[in-house]
Structure formats: structure tokens, C-alpha cells
Amino acid sequence: MSSFEISLIALVCLVGGFLLGVWLQFLLPEHHLSDDSKDTFKLGSGMVATMSALILGLLVSSAKNSFDAVNLSIAQNGAKIVQLDHLLAEYGPETHAIRDQLKESVFEYTTVGSNFNLPLHWRLLEGMIATAGLLTFAWSTGILMTLAQEFQDQRMQWFQRRHEPKK
């Protein structure tokens, strides 16, 4: 089942639930529509909304932690590649072929085989640029996750202020 089909099913269920609620409103006896019943329903709805927000917050937090771990791994691997290249350079000209293979493999991995080629003496820069691009992408995603969390926190504060008992 594709994601579009799942989304369509979810939409149909939501619209169906809404229409069922509108239809049931006219069938319910009057005592079910009293203020006490409405308050009980509001309390239940508030509980569901709070639990949904909590679960969504935990989901975002878990995704951010996983993303941070992968981001750290990418940065460490990039540093290890640069360190390996410098170490091989210290061994002299006999490691030139290995260094070229290292640079070529970093180039192929980071550019996915594109035709853009820098001059030979700039090849290590390609790997560094690709790593910087990955880090920039990671940073942007981290910022978006932080903004989403801040938005959710503000929404919860607004919801709590709105549903505080009036004195």
C-alpha cells in the first residue's frame, strides 16, 4: 500500500468521523447535550490532545537524537578520512597510489559519480565540500526540529491557557 493510499484512507476516516458526529448530534437525547456532558467531553478531548502532543514530542525528540548520532558519525568519518590522507602523505611518495584511490573513493561516494571533477591537487577538497554539505543539511534539519518543538511547546501553552478553569 502506498503512502498516498494510506493518507487517503486516513482522510476518509477523519471526514467519516466528522460526519458521524454531526449526524449523532441530532439523534442524541437532550440530557446528553447538557453542560456537564459537554464538559466531560472537553476533558476527554483535552486528555487525548495532551497525550497526542506528548507522543509527538517524544517522537520528535527520538528522531533528533538519532539524527544527532548520524551527524556525529558523518563528521567523525570525514575527519578520519582527512587524518588518514595526512598520515599517508607523511610516508612519502610510495603511498601516492593509495592516496589517489582514497581520494577517488571519497569523490565517488560523495558525488555519486557525477561528471564534476576538480583538478587532481584539489581532489581532497571534494570530500571536504561534500562533508560540509552533509553537515549543513544536518544543521538545517536540527534547526527545523528545534523550531517544530518550540511551536509545539507554544501550542501546548496556548491550549493550557485556553482550558484553564475560570475563577
Rosetta blueprint (number, residue, H / E / L):
1 M L
2 S L
3 S H
4 F H
5 E H
6 I H
7 S H
8 L H
9 I H
10 A H
11 L H
12 V H
13 C H
14 L H
15 V H
16 G H
17 G H
18 F H
19 L H
20 L H
21 G H
22 V H
23 W H
24 L H
25 Q H
26 F H
27 L H
28 L L
29 P L
30 E H
31 H H
32 H H
33 L H
34 S L
35 D H
36 D H
37 S H
38 K H
39 D H
40 T H
41 F H
42 K H
43 L H
44 G H
45 S H
46 G H
47 M H
48 V H
49 A H
50 T H
51 M H
52 S H
53 A H
54 L H
55 I H
56 L H
57 G H
58 L H
59 L H
60 V H
61 S H
62 S H
63 A H
64 K H
65 N H
66 S H
67 F H
68 D H
69 A H
70 V H
71 N H
72 L H
73 S H
74 I H
75 A H
76 Q H
77 N H
78 G H
79 A H
80 K H
81 I H
82 V H
83 Q H
84 L H
85 D H
86 H H
87 L H
88 L H
89 A H
90 E H
91 Y L
92 G L
93 P H
94 E H
95 T H
96 H H
97 A H
98 I H
99 R H
100 D H
101 Q H
102 L H
103 K H
104 E H
105 S H
106 V H
107 F H
108 E H
109 Y H
110 T H
111 T H
112 V L
113 G L
114 S L
115 N L
116 F L
117 N L
118 L L
119 P L
120 L H
121 H H
122 W H
123 R H
124 L H
125 L H
126 E H
127 G H
128 M H
129 I H
130 A H
131 T H
132 A H
133 G H
134 L H
135 L H
136 T H
137 F H
138 A H
139 W H
140 S H
141 T H
142 G H
143 I H
144 L H
145 M H
146 T H
147 L H
148 A H
149 Q H
150 E H
151 F H
152 Q H
153 D H
154 Q H
155 R H
156 M H
157 Q H
158 W H
159 F H
160 Q H
161 R H
162 R H
163 H L
164 E L
165 P L
166 K L
167 K L
